[in-house]
Amino acid sequence: MRKNTNRMEKINSEYKRELSQIISYEVKNSKITGMVSVTKVKVTPDLRYAKVYVSIFNSKNVKKTLEGLNDAEGFIRSRVAQEINLRITPELSFVYDDSEEQGERIDRILAELKKEDSKIKNSNNQNSWNKILNKQIFKFIYRGDKMSTLDGILSEIEKAKNIVILAHENPDGDAIGSALGLCLALKNEGKNVEVVIPAYPKVFSNLPGTEYILQEGTREKYDLAIAVDCATIKLLNGWANYFEDAKKTIVIDHHSTNAMYGDINYVNFAAPACCQVLYEMFQYYKWDITKEIGTCLMNGIITDTGGFQYSGVSVETFEIASELLKKGINISKIYKQAMETHSRASFELKKIALDRMEFLDDGKVTFTYISKKDEKKVNAQNGDYEGIVNEGRGIEGVEVSIFLHETDKGYKASLRSNEYVNVSDVCLMFGGGGHPKAAGATMEGTPKQIKKKLIKEIERQLK
């Protein structure tokens, strides 16, 4: 296993070196502005795909620069094939990585902290120092450009005569809550808004604002398209054309793997739910958060934190819950509906999945799946498979739970981890992504074939 790991590390390193040279000195595209730095390359074990992470400095338009790189993919790929002798030259996809820019900001933070040194010089309390340092780092990294970004979003909202809101395919509670919460808030501001979500789980049908959900938009081109809780444009529930054709595009998200594909991108990867990001936005705009809006936002926060149990939950999360309670939001009712209410078909699917569950790698990994045939047998509806992936994670000694759900595009793999395996890195190798402890990817093949591929990647991280 270590031998294979070393081989992939060597391939990734070679690709990074060659791509850096080719992009810096050979690629000519009018869309590419500023300086492009290749920060990391991840080639899949089968050598068919490679994610190329790039930092972009002093660019007039990061989105256009990424488009330019992807436009030049054919040329770049052919040049790489000439320089690196492999049996297959992988398809390249370019992903925005702002870590180097954040590094520069941290340098500025440390410089400023020196000025504040006198405030803590007489203190021997290391915790006091850490609190100040963490506070300043968060202030600069997250809030450094926060106001200008939020002001830019508000400006586009005010100018738009018609707006469409989109969420990722197979939407969960955070995606639905974000889309409806934003829709209701914009309608309160007098905007003409549509929410396009082709299908969503029945468990969320009682949320305020579901009457505004459409299976397709009423126009071909909108003034403004807003994507919520969606890391990449490919995940926009089959209606990416509404986003691509809009005059202006905005992305609001919390996924660390977000590709920054909008004209304006507001991504807070420290937030445990996109609904928390939206709450903070509404507070900044001084928009009224009604009971209906708060219910939608609370639905997203509860579902994406597993009922406040995941590690991403912060002090701010509980403060938001407290403020929403004051507005009369019934958190216990939302929790029961979103987390504990299941249809008969959902129960039957869970039984099938549990009967199939396998324990692998000395009980550190569980694997199970649900097919279309299974769903037809129990008359299941969209979303009736939700939550099955958590069954494996809750078993003593299990580090990673794998659940496959058959779709028209193949199998949607959902992965959850408990302590140390970064399942987002695993899913990135197959064109997916998500969070370190909760991620997914759509994969082709039989459950047995997909299991083998996933296990191979997971075993690289297992202790």
N, C-alpha and C positions, 0 to 999 in steps of 0.2 A: 504493500500500500504506500509506504514511504517513497519507494522508487517512482511510482506513478505521480505522487505529489511533487517530487523534485522535477520530474519531466514537465509537468504543467507549469510549475513556477518558472522553469527555464524558457518555455514557449511564451508565456506571458511577458517575461522580461525582454525577450528578443523582439516581440511585437511592439512593445512599448518603445524600444529604442528605434526601430525602423519607422514606425508611424510618426514619431517625433520629428525625424529627419525629413520624411516625405511631406508632412503637413507644413513644416516650417519653410522648406526651400523649393518645393515643386508644385504644390497645389495653388492654382490661380482661379479664384472665384470672386465675383464682385460682391456677393452676399457676405463674405468673410471679412470682418473688420476687427481691428485690435490684434492682440497677441494670443495665440492658442497654445496651451501647454497640455500635453498628454500626462495625466496624473496616474492612471492605472489602466490595465487591460485585463479582461477576464475572458479567456477562450474556453468554450465548452469542451468537455473531455472527448467528444466525438469530432472535434475540430470544425464543426459546421457553422458555429456562430461565435462572435466575439463582441463584447461590450467594451467600448472605448470611452473612458471617462476623461473629460477635458475641462480645464479651467480656462476662462476667457477673460482677458484683462483689457481695459480701455476700449471696449467695443461699443459702438453706437446702438447695436441691437443684438443681444445674445441669441434670441430666437432665430433671427436671420442668419447669424453665423453658424448655428447648429444646422439649419436648413442647407447652407452652403456646403458644409462638411458631408452631410448625407447625400447631397446632389453629386458630390465628387467621389462617392463611395466606390463606384466602378473603377475609376482611375486609380484610386488609392489601393484598392484590393489587387489590381493587376500588378502594381509596382511592388507590393508586399510579396506577391507570388514569385517575382523575379529575384527578390533578395533572400527570402526564407524558403528553403526547400522542404515542403511538407506535401504529403499526398493529397491533402485538401486545403484549400485556402478559404477560411471562414468568411461568412457574410459579416459585414461590420455595421454596428449601430452606435451612434455617438450620443453620449449622455453628459449633460452639464454637471460639473462638480465644482462647488464653490469653496472647497476646503482650503485651497491655497490662499484665496482671498480672505477667508476667515483667519488663516494663520497670520496674514499681514495685520488684520484687525487686532489679534491677540497681542502682537508686538506693540501696537499703539496702546493697548490697554495696560500692559506692563509698564510702559513708559509713564503713563498717567498715574499709575498706582505708586510710582516712586515719589510723585509729588505729594501723595496722600500718606506717605510713610510716617510722617510726624504724628498722624492721628493714632497709629497703633504701635509706635516705637516703644512706649512704656508698658505695653501689654505683653505678657508672656503667654497669653491664651492663643494657642494655635487655631482653635476653632473659630475665634474671632477673626483671625487673618483669613481663614478659608472662606468664611461667610462674605467678607468684603470682596475677596478675589472673585468668588463665584458670582456675586451680585454684579460686579463690574463687567465680567466676561459676558454674562447674559445680556446686560444692557447694551454692550457694543455689538455683539454678534446678532442678537435677535432684534433689538430695538434701534440699532444704528441707523438703518434706512427705513424703519417701520413707518414713521409718520409720512415720509414722502411717498412710500408705496401705497399706504392707505388713502392718502389724499388723491393720488392718481386714480385709484379704483373709484373713489367717490365722484371724481370729475367725469369719468367715463359713464358711470351710472346716471348721473344727472343729464348728460348729453344724449343718452340713448332714448329713442322713442319706443323701441321694442327690444325685449331681452328674453333669451332662452337660457334655462338652467339645465345642466346635464350632470349625470353621475356615472360611476363605473358600472360595467355589466354585472349581472347577478348582485344587485345592490343589497347591502346589509343595513342595519339600523342606523349607522352613522351616515351612510350615503343618503338614505331616505330622509332622515332627520335634518341633515344639512340642506338638502334641496328644498324641502318644505319650509324649514325655518327661514331660509333666505328668501324664498318666494313670498311668504307672508309679510316679511319685513319690507320688501321692495313694494309690495302692493300698498302697504300702509304709507309709503312715501309717494304714492300716486303713480307708480310705474306700471306699464303694460308688460306682464311677465307670463311666460309659459314654462312648464316643467315637462321635459320629454324623458320618460322612463318607460320603455316598452313593457316590462313586467317586473313585479316586485312581490315579496312574500306577503301572504294574506295576513300574517300576524301584525303588520303595520297598517292595515287598511282603516283602522279607527283613528289614526293620527289626524290632527287638524290640517286642512289644506290638501288632502288627497284628491279632492274634487278638481284640483287644478292640474293633476297629472294627465298627460296625453301620451298616447303610444307613438305619435309622430307629430312634428310641428305643423303649424298652419301656414308657414311661409318658407321659402327656400333660403332667404338670406336675412339675417337679423342684424340689427345695429350692434348688438353686444351679446356675446356668448360667454357664460360663466360655467366652468367645470369645478365641481366640488368633490373632495375626497377621492380624487382620481390621479394616480401617479404618472400615467402616460396616456397619450392621445388614443392609442390602440384600444384602451379599455373603456372608451366612451360608448358603452352599450350599443354599438352598431350604428350610432348616429353621429359619428365624428364629423360628417359632412357639415352639420349645422355649426360646429365649432370652426372648422377650417374655412367655411364660406362667410362667416360673420365679419363685419367691418373691424371690430375690435374683439380681442379675446382676453379673458382673465382666468387664472387658475388659483383656487384657494384650497389648501391641502395641509396635511401633517405627515405625509409619508417621506421618510428619508431618501427613498429612491425616486422622488419626483424628478421628471426630466425637464422641468421649467419650460414647458411648451407653449405658454401663453404670451401675449404681448406684455401683460403684467402678471407677475407671479408672486403670490403671498403664501409662503410655506413656512410653518412653524413646526419643525420636526420634534420639538420638545413637548408639544401638546399631545395628550393621549387620544384625542378625537378631533375630527374636523369641526364638530359642533362647538368645541371649546374655542377654537380659533375664531369661529363666527361670533360667538358671544362677546369675545374681546373686541372684535371689529365693531359690533353694534354699540358697545359701550363707548368706544372712541368716537363714533359718529353721533353719539347721544340720541340714538334711535330708541323709541319706546319698545321694550321687550314685553309684549303682552303675554297673558297666560297661554295662549295658543302657540305663540312663537317659542316660549320657554318649554312647553311640553315637547315640541319637536326637538329642540336642542338637548333636552334632558334624555330623550330617547336615544340619541346618538352617543352621548357621553356614557350612559349606562351600558349600552351594547358593546361599544368598543373598549370599555375597561373591564368587561366581564362582571359588571355590577360592582365597580370600584375595587376589584381585586388584583388587577395587573400592575406591574412595577412602574408603568408610566404615569400612574395617578400622582398628582401633585397637590400641594397645599391649595393652589389656585382652583383645582378641580372641586375640592370640597367647599371652597369659598363660593364658587359659582352655584353649586347645589344649594348652599345656604341661602343665597340671594333669590334663587328661583323658588325655594320653599316659601319665602316671605311673600312672593307674588301669588301664592295659592296653588302652585304646581303640586300635583299628587305623585310624589316620587315612588311611593310603594306601589301604586296602581300601574305606573309606567313599567316598573321593574317586573311585576307579576305578568303583565301582558307581553313584554318583550323577551323575558328570560325564562318564564315558567309555564307559559301557555302553549300547548302543542296540539296539533290536529291528530285525529286517529291515524291518518296516513303517516304522519311524522313519527308516531310511536312505532308503527309497523316497520318503517324504514330503519329505525334505530335497532330494532330487534334483528333484522337481516344483517345489518352492518356489524353488530356485536357478535353474532354467530360466526361471521367470517373473519373476525379479528385475529391477526397473527402477532406473535411476540418474536421479535428479531434482535440480534446482537445482545444476547444474554439478558433479554427483557428490557433493554434500554429504548427500543423502538417498537411502536405498534403500527400495524398497517391494516386497512380495510377499505372497501369500496362499495358504491351503489351504481347499478347500471340503469339504463332506460327501461329495460325489461322489468327490473324490480319496481321502478316507479309506476309503470303501467299496471303491474299486478296489484298494487295497493291503492291505485287511483290517486297518486300524489300530485300536488300542485307545486308551483314555483316556490322554492324556499323551504319545502318540507324536510330537506336534508340538512338544514342549518343546525349547527350545534353538535353534530355527530363527531366532528374532529376533536372536540374537547373531552369526549369520553375516554379516549386513550391517554390523553395527557394527565388525567386525574388518577391514573393507576400508580400505585407505589413503585418506585424504581424506574419509571418511564421518563426518558428525557425528551424524546420526539414522538409526536403522533402524526401519522400520515392518513389522510382520507381522500379518496378519489370519487368524483361525481361525474358521470357521463353527460356530455353536452353535444350539441351539433358539431362542435369544432374538435372533439376528442374528449379527453378527460381533464376536468379541472382538479388540480392537486391542491389540497389545503394542508398546510403544515403548521404545527404548534410545538413550541419547546418550553421547557421548564426553567433551566438554569443557564446553560452556557452555549448551547448550539445556536448559531445565528442562522435561522431558517431563511431569512431574506437573502443571504449570500447563496444558499443552496438553490433557491428559486430563480435567482438572477442567472444562474448557469443555464436555465431553460426558458429564458425570455420573460420571466415573471419578476416578482419582488414583493415588497411589503415592509414589515417591521422585523426587528431581530427575533422576536418570539412569536410572530404570527405573519405568515406570508403564503403566497400561492402562485401557481403558474398553470397555463393550459398546455397539455402535452398530448402527443399522438402516440398510438400504440395500444397494446393490451394492458390490463392492470398488472400482469406479471412482468411485462417489459418495462413499464414505467416504474414499478417497484424497484427493479434491479438498478435502474439509472439513479433514482433518488437515494437509495441506500448507499450506493457507491460514493455519492457526494457527502452524505451525512456522516459516513464512517471516517471521513477526513477530519471531522471535528470531535468525534466521540472520544471520551476519556476512558 
